[in-house]
Amino acid sequence: MKTNLFFKVKVSILICFLSFTYCPNVFSQSQKMAFLDWHGEVGTQNFFYKNVTKTDSYGNTYIVGATINSYNNYDILLVKYNRSGTIQ
């Protein structure tokens, strides 16, 4: 239980950090939107949420999200795309 709470706190801090770091760039520049459709699926999940999509001044796009599976375990997704859309 303590570990699960600690993980939630770490995820929340990461999301806040990314939000505050790239917030000025979001409203002052046009963004290239990068979306990657799921290519496959292993197991099941009850929930997926894309928390943050931000673009920095170099054109890199960051996507942060989380999943909750049927056992109430959390996983985090953090993906960085460069300007040409390649995963870094």
GROMACS elastic network, one bead per residue, 0.5 to 0.9 nm:
[ bonds ]
;  ai    aj funct       b0    kb
    1     4     6  0.51816   500
    1     5     6  0.63903   500
    1     6     6  0.86772   500
    2     5     6  0.52332   500
    2     6     6  0.61826   500
    2     7     6  0.87005   500
    3     7     6  0.61662   500
    3     8     6  0.86949   500
    4     7     6  0.51394   500
    4     8     6  0.63462   500
    4     9     6  0.87797   500
    4    73     6  0.77448   500
    4    74     6  0.80497   500
    5     8     6  0.51072   500
    5     9     6  0.63043   500
    5    10     6  0.87308   500
    6     9     6  0.51631   500
    6    10     6  0.63022   500
    6    11     6  0.87652   500
    7    10     6  0.50768   500
    7    11     6  0.62058   500
    7    12     6  0.85764   500
    7    74     6  0.80083   500
    8    11     6  0.51701   500
    8    12     6  0.61200   500
    8    13     6  0.86252   500
    8    74     6  0.80468   500
    9    12     6  0.50959   500
    9    13     6  0.61779   500
    9    14     6  0.86437   500
   10    13     6  0.51765   500
   10    14     6  0.62135   500
   10    15     6  0.86828   500
   11    14     6  0.51071   500
   11    15     6  0.61836   500
   11    16     6  0.86166   500
   11    66     6  0.85438   500
   11    76     6  0.74667   500
   12    15     6  0.51775   500
   12    16     6  0.61599   500
   12    17     6  0.85446   500
   13    16     6  0.51242   500
   13    17     6  0.60343   500
   13    18     6  0.86376   500
   14    17     6  0.50879   500
   14    18     6  0.62320   500
   14    19     6  0.85322   500
   14    64     6  0.89000   500
   15    18     6  0.52711   500
   15    19     6  0.60732   500
   15    20     6  0.86556   500
   15    51     6  0.73669   500
   15    52     6  0.70781   500
   15    64     6  0.72214   500
   15    65     6  0.86846   500
   16    19     6  0.50072   500
   16    20     6  0.60870   500
   16    21     6  0.83745   500
   17    20     6  0.53806   500
   17    21     6  0.59368   500
   17    22     6  0.86472   500
   18    21     6  0.51604   500
   18    22     6  0.62400   500
   18    23     6  0.81653   500
   18    52     6  0.77522   500
   18    54     6  0.78772   500
   18    62     6  0.86107   500
   18    64     6  0.86195   500
   19    22     6  0.57801   500
   19    23     6  0.57166   500
   19    52     6  0.70229   500
   19    53     6  0.87118   500
   19    54     6  0.76642   500
   20    23     6  0.52503   500
   20    24     6  0.81176   500
   21    24     6  0.77989   500
   21    25     6  0.87961   500
   21    56     6  0.89579   500
   22    25     6  0.55035   500
   22    26     6  0.65963   500
   22    54     6  0.63621   500
   22    55     6  0.70015   500
   22    56     6  0.62205   500
   22    57     6  0.87089   500
   23    26     6  0.53013   500
   23    27     6  0.72386   500
   23    54     6  0.77956   500
   24    27     6  0.60019   500
   24    28     6  0.64324   500
   24    29     6  0.87718   500
   25    28     6  0.53152   500
   25    29     6  0.59283   500
   25    30     6  0.86938   500
   25    31     6  0.88615   500
   25    54     6  0.80924   500
   25    55     6  0.69530   500
   25    56     6  0.63693   500
   25    57     6  0.68401   500
   26    29     6  0.61810   500
   26    30     6  0.76117   500
   26    31     6  0.73569   500
   26    54     6  0.66467   500
   26    55     6  0.68029   500
   26    56     6  0.81673   500
   27    30     6  0.76989   500
   29    55     6  0.89791   500
   29    57     6  0.86459   500
   31    54     6  0.83183   500
   31    55     6  0.64879   500
   31    59     6  0.79641   500
   31    61     6  0.86364   500
   32    55     6  0.77011   500
   32    59     6  0.76956   500
   32    61     6  0.78636   500
   32    83     6  0.82132   500
   33    53     6  0.84387   500
   33    54     6  0.89730   500
   33    55     6  0.85178   500
   33    61     6  0.77317   500
   34    53     6  0.87895   500
   34    61     6  0.70909   500
   34    62     6  0.89296   500
   34    63     6  0.87336   500
   34    81     6  0.75248   500
   34    85     6  0.67857   500
   35    63     6  0.89333   500
   36    39     6  0.83866   500
   37    40     6  0.89991   500
   38    41     6  0.72480   500
   41    44     6  0.76244   500
   43    69     6  0.88807   500
   44    69     6  0.66821   500
   44    70     6  0.73626   500
   45    48     6  0.74170   500
   45    67     6  0.68952   500
   45    68     6  0.61975   500
   45    70     6  0.61887   500
   46    67     6  0.75549   500
   46    68     6  0.58923   500
   46    69     6  0.51833   500
   46    70     6  0.59321   500
   46    72     6  0.87064   500
   47    66     6  0.80971   500
   47    67     6  0.53824   500
   47    68     6  0.52291   500
   47    69     6  0.68016   500
   47    70     6  0.89088   500
   48    65     6  0.72128   500
   48    66     6  0.58212   500
   48    68     6  0.68235   500
   48    69     6  0.89794   500
   49    64     6  0.87298   500
   49    65     6  0.54125   500
   49    66     6  0.55437   500
   49    67     6  0.65488   500
   50    53     6  0.75543   500
   50    63     6  0.71959   500
   50    64     6  0.60753   500
   50    66     6  0.67510   500
   50    77     6  0.85690   500
   51    63     6  0.76955   500
   51    64     6  0.56584   500
   51    66     6  0.73770   500
   52    62     6  0.76638   500
   52    63     6  0.56719   500
   52    64     6  0.51337   500
   52    65     6  0.67822   500
   53    61     6  0.69643   500
   53    62     6  0.55899   500
   53    64     6  0.65693   500
   53    65     6  0.88971   500
   54    60     6  0.82947   500
   54    61     6  0.56067   500
   54    62     6  0.52808   500
   54    63     6  0.67057   500
   54    64     6  0.88949   500
   55    58     6  0.79250   500
   55    59     6  0.58952   500
   55    60     6  0.54806   500
   55    62     6  0.62824   500
   56    59     6  0.55112   500
   56    60     6  0.55372   500
   56    61     6  0.65983   500
   56    62     6  0.81929   500
   57    60     6  0.74553   500
   58    61     6  0.89319   500
   58    82     6  0.83097   500
   58    83     6  0.73625   500
   59    81     6  0.86389   500
   59    82     6  0.65595   500
   59    84     6  0.85980   500
   60    80     6  0.67550   500
   60    81     6  0.55482   500
   60    83     6  0.52929   500
   60    84     6  0.86455   500
   60    85     6  0.83783   500
   61    79     6  0.81049   500
   61    80     6  0.56764   500
   61    81     6  0.50656   500
   61    82     6  0.64247   500
   61    83     6  0.74812   500
   61    85     6  0.83645   500
   62    78     6  0.71136   500
   62    79     6  0.56846   500
   62    81     6  0.64728   500
   62    82     6  0.89262   500
   63    77     6  0.75581   500
   63    78     6  0.57081   500
   63    79     6  0.52207   500
   63    80     6  0.65936   500
   63    81     6  0.84592   500
   64    76     6  0.73147   500
   64    77     6  0.54605   500
   64    79     6  0.66587   500
   65    75     6  0.85325   500
   65    76     6  0.58131   500
   65    78     6  0.66722   500
   66    74     6  0.67620   500
   66    75     6  0.55634   500
   66    77     6  0.57654   500
   66    78     6  0.87870   500
   67    73     6  0.80608   500
   67    74     6  0.56036   500
   67    75     6  0.52752   500
   67    76     6  0.65083   500
   67    77     6  0.80342   500
   68    71     6  0.78166   500
   68    72     6  0.55898   500
   68    73     6  0.55265   500
   68    75     6  0.66930   500
   69    72     6  0.53419   500
   69    73     6  0.56614   500
   69    74     6  0.68570   500
   69    75     6  0.83793   500
   70    73     6  0.75007   500
   71    74     6  0.89506   500
   79    87     6  0.69922   500
   79    88     6  0.75949   500
   80    85     6  0.89847   500
   80    86     6  0.82758   500
   80    87     6  0.57366   500
   80    88     6  0.54647   500
   81    84     6  0.76304   500
   81    85     6  0.52332   500
   81    86     6  0.52443   500
   81    88     6  0.56900   500
   82    85     6  0.53230   500
   82    86     6  0.54920   500
   82    87     6  0.65497   500
   82    88     6  0.65496   500
   83    86     6  0.75313   500
